Amino acid sequence: MRLFFTKKELKLRKKRVIMMIACMAVLLAGYLILTWPKKVQPEAPTVIVEPAEVGDVEIFGEYVGRIRAQQFVEVRARVEGYLESMLFAEGKYVTKNQVLFVINQDQYRAKADKARAQLKKDEAQALKAKRDLERIRPLYAQNAASQLDLDNAQAAYETAEASVSMSQADLDQAELELGYTIVRSPLSGHISERNVDLGTLVGPGGKSLLATVVKSDTVLVDFSMTALDYLKSKERNIEIGRQDSTRSWQPNITITLADNTVYPYKGYVDFAEPQVDPQTGTFSVRAEMPNPNRVLLPGQFTKVKLLLDVREGAVAVPQKAVTIEKGGAYIYVMRRDSTVEKRFIELGPEFGNNMVVERGLVAGEQVVTEGFHKLTPGMKVRAQGAAPKEEEEPADSLNKKIASENSVKDNNLSK
């Protein structure tokens, strides 16, 4: 084995090593180029789009109302006596003139009997006085009786007749008081629990309030309306404050129950205060509401919806498509080239799950309703249509949507 090389041999060996390193570098670079991952173009995000729709939109005002009974009557004792019997089931339905309580009648029956006897006595005396007068008149005509005799007979007859009238009045009063011992229901409705126990002294000298009867097959709903909403309704000739005997003008209301279900009967505004409360800027409105199944109970609070306006040819979008930030409200609109535009709009009133667009959008433009949170202006997207809604035909879809959201059963009871 040689340990020493000539300069020529060393130079040749050096060239070979350099060439080997260069070849290895070329091979490594080629390998890296072939195996290095290529940059992948991001796919266009998929979004749901819906066309902006146009139609007539009913605008409702929403208020907090309180339900009260149409009639709430206290049943009181009108004569004094001990309560003898109770002839009803507490909390149940009672009819008008149904007997509810009986007060001890002994003293009132005796008083009526006495008045009746006195009347018979006075009638007998009046009959005698009449006959005496009829006998004295022919005698006076024949000069067999004096003028004084005739005057006395006439006065006796008239006095007896007056006594009869007085006794008749006493009997009527006694029978009236006797009738008051039977306490009847003043109206048909549901009765409360009794306020007194049997054997209690009731009447003007004792406890007079026996129970209460509530008529609840029709209830009243009281709510306060803002002056601004009132002006909106006036612009559409919705006569909320009008008072007359007809019902053709009355705007209808719907109410929402505590479980957020819509009550299936319509009510009608039947009264509105003629002036605005200067402290609150509102005025009181009252509506009648049918309550055949007694679902609505006096004292309940409820949500009231009242028709205020009808926007004809309004452009509307789903509320979920609208984003509201400090600079205003905006939506994403898809252009024809499948890119999106961030567009600020002016919003109008809400109805159902939609909003009226006052300015910034025209009917038919494609609005992104789902997936817009990952978008930036100018981004290309893949659009999908919204899932078809049940029982909705393509034609006139907005009007049908509005009708389905605002309609309730029109099954009012005949009044």
NORMO-V983039 format. One record per backbone hydrogen bond with DSSP energy under -0.5 kcal/mol. CO is the residue of the C=O (numbers start at 1). NH is the residue of the N-H. Records with the same first field share a line. If there is no record, write none. Layout:
CO: NH  NH
This chain:
6: 10
7: 11
8: 12
9: 13
10: 14
11: 15
12: 16
13: 17
14: 18
15: 19
16: 20
17: 21
18: 22
19: 23
20: 24
21: 25
22: 26
23: 27
24: 28
25: 29
26: 30
27: 31
28: 32
29: 33
30: 34
31: 35
32: 36
45: 382
47: 384
48: 369  370
49: 386
50: 367
52: 364
53: 316
55: 314
57: 59  311
58: 60
59: 308  309
61: 306
63: 65  304
64: 224
65: 302
66: 222
67: 299
68: 220
71: 215
73: 213
74: 76
75: 210  211
81: 202
82: 104
83: 199
85: 102
88: 90
89: 92
92: 191
94: 189
95: 98
98: 185
100: 87
101: 183
102: 84  85
105: 109
106: 110
107: 111
108: 112
109: 113
110: 114
111: 115
112: 116
113: 117
114: 118
115: 119
116: 120
117: 121
118: 122
119: 123
120: 124
121: 125
122: 126
123: 127
124: 128
125: 129
126: 130
127: 131
128: 132
129: 133
130: 134
131: 135
132: 136
133: 137
134: 138
135: 139
136: 140
137: 141
138: 142
139: 144  145
140: 143
146: 150
147: 151
148: 152
149: 153
150: 154
151: 155
152: 156
153: 157
154: 158
155: 159
156: 160
157: 161
158: 162
159: 163
160: 164
161: 165
162: 166
163: 167
164: 168
165: 169
166: 170
167: 171
168: 172
169: 173
170: 174
171: 175
172: 176
173: 177
174: 178
175: 179
176: 180
177: 181
178: 181
179: 182
181: 103  183
182: 184
183: 100  101
185: 97
189: 94
190: 214
191: 91
197: 200
200: 83  202
201: 207
202: 81
203: 206
207: 203
208: 77  210
210: 195
211: 75
212: 192
213: 73
214: 190  216
215: 70  71
217: 291
218: 70
219: 289
220: 68  222
221: 287
222: 66
223: 285
225: 283
226: 230
227: 231
228: 232
229: 233
230: 234
231: 235
232: 236
233: 236  238
234: 237
237: 239
238: 240
247: 250
251: 269
252: 307
253: 267
254: 305
255: 263
256: 303
257: 260
261: 257
266: 290
267: 253
268: 288
271: 286
276: 278
277: 281  282
281: 227
282: 277
283: 225
284: 273
285: 223
286: 270  271
287: 221
288: 268
289: 219
291: 294
295: 297
297: 300
300: 67
302: 65
303: 256
304: 63
305: 254
306: 61
309: 59
310: 312
311: 57  314
314: 55
315: 357
316: 53
317: 355
318: 321
319: 322
323: 325  330
325: 328
328: 325
329: 345
330: 323
331: 333  343
332: 368
333: 341
334: 366
335: 338
338: 381
339: 335
340: 378
341: 333  343
343: 331
345: 329  347
346: 358  359
349: 356
351: 354
353: 319
354: 351
355: 317
356: 348  358
357: 315
359: 346
362: 365
365: 52  367
366: 334
367: 50  369
370: 48
371: 374
372: 375
376: 379
379: 340
380: 45
381: 383
382: 47
384: 49
389: 392
394: 397
396: 400
397: 401
398: 402
399: 403
400: 404
401: 405
402: 406
403: 407
409: 411
